[in-house]
Amino acid sequence: MIGRIYRLMDIKRIEMNQREIKFGKDDIIVRPDYLSICAADQRYYFGQRDRKVLDEKLPMALIHEATASVMYDPTGALPVGTRVVLIPLIEEDANDRIRGNYNPKNKFASSGVDGFMRDMISISRNRVIPIESEYSMVFVFSELISVVINALDAFEKKRVTDVGRIGIWGDGNMGFIVSLVIHCLYPDSEIFIFGKTMRKLQHFSFADKVMMIDRIPERTTVDHCFECVGGKNSELAIEQMINIISPQGCINLMGVSETPVAVNTRLVLEKGITLLGNSRSNSEDMKKAVKLISENPLCRKYLQMLVSEVVDIYDESDMAHSFEQSMLNDFKTVMKWEV
């Protein structure tokens, strides 16, 4: 069977290639329905990664957040048309001491191996999660939610003080998802959002308080923090967190910076602060994310607010347009896959 794959060949250049679809004994065939552009995809597409990294990883199909429909299952366990969420983590090494998402021997779609920008995908059945509830486009955010679930699991194992009041720095996609998942899973906690754009902060209607980062009231304190800023601005965010957090609080780092950032280690030591890094997720986190969306109508309602634009994709020019729009939109740009 011949399929089409849409690879990023170089900065801002996506090309279609035809190739034979390899079908393993445990594989099924799916067709993407919705694909969500994330910050990692943007960094590749716009050349914001180091040139050496780009040379090593390209050409490569982008996108690791996707839902799809089953086209063929040789066992018949998943009927044709079954909607599924795709798992980007490719676990090739079983190691009980290291989570799958941190195991360097495992692979991850759209990071060194091809992502989901294809007309048909041959994928192992253990990398799809059937959507058993009513389908909604917001299931495309399952992977993003799973990253938060993974981070919260690590947070629960490391924190030594009550959850109490949680501060979240960042008014973009990650900040929105982190605060929403915390709102759903920790209903008794107080959620403070710290951002720089009031237009975006107004979307966080479920939070207890939103604050501009340059107008934080004196004596503001939080018990734990989540950094969802990334980039060069993460340094200021981390500085504010260290100043505001209560003793023995946990700072969860979730934003990506391509350059090193400074950390006030003196205050980290004085306060006994835990710095906890978080990245990606595993299949169990993905299942929990799909379950959360399926069983929580309020979660689905708020996730709709994360969609800034849906772009119909028929060819490479539409793909280019969607990436350009993703840099202009406040929140998520979703591609409706029609190729």
C-alpha positions in Angstrom: 0.0 0.0 0.0 1.3 3.4 -1.0 0.7 6.4 1.3 1.5 10.0 1.3 3.6 11.7 4.0 4.1 15.4 4.4 7.6 16.2 5.7 9.3 19.4 6.8 12.3 19.4 4.5 13.8 22.7 5.7 12.6 25.9 7.4 9.1 26.7 6.2 9.2 24.0 3.5 6.8 21.0 3.6 6.8 18.5 0.8 4.7 15.5 0.0 6.5 12.2 -0.5 4.9 8.8 -1.5 6.1 5.8 0.3 5.1 2.2 1.0 3.2 1.8 4.2 4.8 -0.9 6.3 2.3 -3.1 8.2 3.4 -5.1 11.2 1.5 -8.0 12.8 0.2 -5.8 15.6 -0.6 -2.8 13.5 -3.8 -1.1 12.4 -4.3 1.5 9.7 -5.8 4.9 10.7 -6.5 8.2 9.0 -5.9 11.4 10.9 -9.0 13.6 11.6 -7.7 16.5 13.6 -4.1 17.6 14.2 -3.1 20.2 16.7 0.0 22.4 16.3 2.1 22.8 19.4 5.1 25.0 20.2 7.6 22.2 19.4 6.2 22.0 15.9 6.5 25.8 15.5 10.1 25.7 16.6 10.9 23.2 13.9 8.8 24.8 11.2 10.2 28.3 11.8 13.8 27.3 12.3 13.9 28.3 16.0 15.9 25.2 16.9 19.7 25.1 16.6 20.8 24.6 13.0 22.7 21.4 14.0 19.5 20.0 15.5 17.5 20.8 12.4 20.2 19.1 10.2 20.0 16.0 12.4 16.2 15.6 12.5 15.0 16.9 9.1 13.4 15.8 6.9 10.6 14.8 9.3 6.8 14.9 9.4 5.6 17.1 12.2 2.7 16.9 14.7 2.3 14.6 17.7 -1.2 15.7 18.9 -3.8 13.9 16.8 -7.1 12.0 16.6 -7.8 9.6 13.8 -10.4 7.1 12.4 -9.7 3.4 12.1 -9.5 2.3 8.4 -8.4 -1.3 8.9 -7.9 -3.7 11.9 -7.1 -7.2 10.8 -8.5 -8.6 14.1 -11.8 -6.7 13.8 -11.4 -5.5 17.4 -11.7 -1.9 16.3 -14.4 -1.5 13.7 -13.8 0.8 10.7 -14.6 4.3 11.6 -13.8 4.0 15.3 -12.4 7.3 16.6 -9.1 7.0 18.4 -6.5 9.2 20.0 -2.9 8.6 18.8 -0.1 8.1 21.3 3.2 9.7 20.1 5.5 7.8 22.5 7.1 4.8 20.8 8.3 2.5 23.7 11.1 0.3 22.5 12.8 -0.3 25.9 11.0 -1.6 29.0 12.7 -0.2 32.1 10.7 -0.1 35.3 13.1 2.4 36.9 12.6 5.1 34.2 9.3 6.4 33.0 8.8 5.8 29.3 8.8 9.5 28.4 12.2 10.0 30.0 13.9 6.8 28.7 16.4 7.9 26.0 16.0 4.6 24.2 12.4 5.3 23.4 11.2 7.5 20.5 8.7 10.2 20.1 6.7 11.2 17.1 7.7 14.5 15.5 11.0 14.5 17.4 13.5 12.5 15.5 10.9 10.2 13.9 8.0 11.1 11.7 4.9 12.6 13.2 1.3 12.3 12.1 1.2 14.4 9.0 0.3 11.6 6.7 -2.8 10.5 4.7 -2.7 7.0 6.3 -0.7 5.7 9.3 0.3 2.2 10.2 0.4 2.2 14.0 0.7 -0.4 16.7 -2.7 -1.0 18.3 -1.1 -0.3 21.7 -0.5 3.3 20.5 -4.2 4.1 20.0 -6.9 4.8 22.6 -10.5 4.3 21.4 -12.8 7.2 22.2 -15.8 5.4 23.8 -17.8 8.5 24.6 -19.3 11.0 22.2 -16.6 12.3 19.9 -15.5 15.9 20.1 -12.6 17.8 18.4 -11.2 18.6 21.8 -9.9 15.1 22.2 -7.0 16.3 20.0 -5.7 18.0 23.2 -5.4 14.6 25.0 -1.6 14.5 24.6 -1.3 18.0 26.0 -3.5 17.1 29.0 -1.5 13.9 29.5 1.7 16.0 29.9 0.0 17.8 32.8 -1.2 14.5 34.3 2.3 13.2 34.2 3.6 16.3 35.8 0.9 16.2 38.6 1.8 12.6 39.3 5.4 13.5 39.8 4.3 16.6 41.9 2.2 14.4 44.2 5.2 12.2 44.9 7.6 15.1 45.6 5.5 17.7 47.4 5.9 17.9 51.2 3.3 20.6 51.9 -0.5 20.8 51.3 -1.6 21.7 47.8 -3.3 24.9 49.0 -2.8 27.8 46.6 -1.2 27.1 43.3 0.4 29.7 41.1 0.6 29.2 37.3 2.9 31.4 35.3 1.9 31.6 31.6 -1.2 32.7 29.8 -0.8 30.5 26.7 -1.8 27.0 25.7 0.2 25.2 28.4 -0.8 27.6 31.2 -4.5 27.2 30.2 -4.3 23.4 30.1 -2.3 23.1 33.4 -4.7 25.4 35.2 -7.8 23.6 33.8 -6.6 20.1 34.7 -5.7 21.3 38.2 -9.1 22.9 38.5 -10.7 19.5 37.6 -8.5 17.3 39.7 -7.9 19.6 42.7 -11.3 21.3 43.1 -10.5 22.6 46.7 -7.3 24.3 45.6 -7.0 28.0 44.9 -5.6 28.8 41.4 -3.7 32.0 40.7 -2.8 32.8 37.1 0.2 35.1 36.3 0.4 36.4 32.7 1.3 39.4 30.6 -1.8 39.7 28.3 -5.1 40.6 29.8 -6.9 39.5 26.7 -5.7 36.0 27.2 -6.1 36.0 31.0 -9.8 36.7 30.5 -10.2 33.1 29.2 -9.2 31.7 32.6 -12.6 32.2 34.0 -12.3 29.1 36.2 -9.3 30.5 38.1 -9.7 32.2 41.5 -7.5 35.1 40.5 -5.6 36.4 37.4 -2.7 38.8 37.7 -0.4 40.7 35.4 3.2 39.8 36.0 4.2 43.5 36.3 1.4 44.3 38.8 1.6 41.5 41.4 0.3 42.8 44.7 2.7 42.9 47.6 2.5 39.9 50.1 1.1 37.6 47.4 2.1 34.1 48.2 1.5 30.6 46.7 2.2 27.2 48.1 3.4 25.6 44.8 4.1 26.9 41.2 3.9 25.7 37.6 6.1 27.4 35.1 4.4 27.4 31.6 6.2 30.3 30.0 9.3 28.8 28.3 11.8 30.8 26.2 13.8 33.7 27.4 10.9 35.0 29.6 11.0 31.8 31.7 13.9 33.4 33.7 11.7 36.2 35.0 8.9 33.8 35.7 11.2 31.5 37.8 12.6 34.5 39.6 9.1 35.6 40.6 8.1 32.1 41.7 11.1 31.8 43.9 10.3 35.1 45.5 6.6 34.4 46.0 6.5 30.7 46.9 6.1 29.5 50.5 8.9 27.5 52.2 9.3 23.9 51.0 7.1 24.5 48.0 7.5 22.8 44.6 8.3 24.7 41.4 7.2 22.5 38.4 9.1 23.5 35.3 7.1 22.8 32.1 8.2 25.5 29.6 11.0 24.9 27.1 13.9 27.4 26.7 16.5 27.0 24.0 19.0 28.9 26.1 20.1 28.5 29.7 18.3 30.6 32.3 19.6 31.9 35.6 18.2 30.6 38.9 18.6 32.3 42.4 20.0 29.2 44.1 20.4 31.1 47.4 16.7 31.5 47.9 16.0 28.0 46.6 18.2 26.7 49.4 16.9 29.1 52.0 13.3 28.1 51.3 14.0 24.4 50.7 12.3 24.7 47.3 12.0 21.6 45.0 12.6 22.3 41.3 10.9 19.5 39.3 11.3 19.1 35.6 8.5 17.7 33.4 8.3 16.7 29.8 6.0 14.6 27.6 4.0 11.6 28.9 3.4 7.9 28.6 0.5 5.7 27.5 -1.0 5.5 30.9 -1.1 9.3 31.2 -2.7 9.4 27.8 -5.5 7.0 28.9 -6.1 9.1 32.0 -6.3 12.2 29.8 -8.9 10.6 27.4 -10.9 9.5 30.5 -10.9 13.0 32.0 -12.2 14.5 28.7 -14.8 11.7 28.3 -16.2 12.0 31.8 -16.0 15.7 32.5 -18.4 17.9 30.5 -17.0 21.0 32.2 -13.6 20.1 31.0 -14.8 19.7 27.4 -16.6 23.0 27.6 -13.5 24.9 28.7 -11.3 23.0 26.1 -13.4 24.5 23.4 -12.1 27.9 24.5 -8.6 26.7 23.7 -9.4 26.5 19.9 -8.4 29.8 18.2 -8.8 28.5 14.7 -9.6 25.4 12.7 -8.0 25.2 9.3 -9.2 22.8 6.6 -6.1 21.1 5.1 -6.2 19.9 1.5 -2.6 20.5 0.4 0.8 21.8 1.4 -0.2 25.4 1.0 -2.9 24.9 3.6 -0.4 23.4 5.9 1.9 26.4 5.5 -1.0 28.7 6.1 -2.0 26.9 9.3 1.6 27.2 10.7 1.7 31.0 9.9 -1.7 31.4 11.6 -0.6 29.5 14.7 1.9 32.3 15.4 -0.8 34.9 15.2 -3.5 33.1 17.3 -3.8 33.5 21.0 -4.3 29.8 21.6 -4.5 26.5 19.6 -4.5 26.2 15.8 -6.1 22.9 14.8 -5.9 21.3 11.4 -8.9 19.5 10.0 -7.2 16.8 7.9 -8.8 16.5 4.5 -5.8 15.4 2.3 
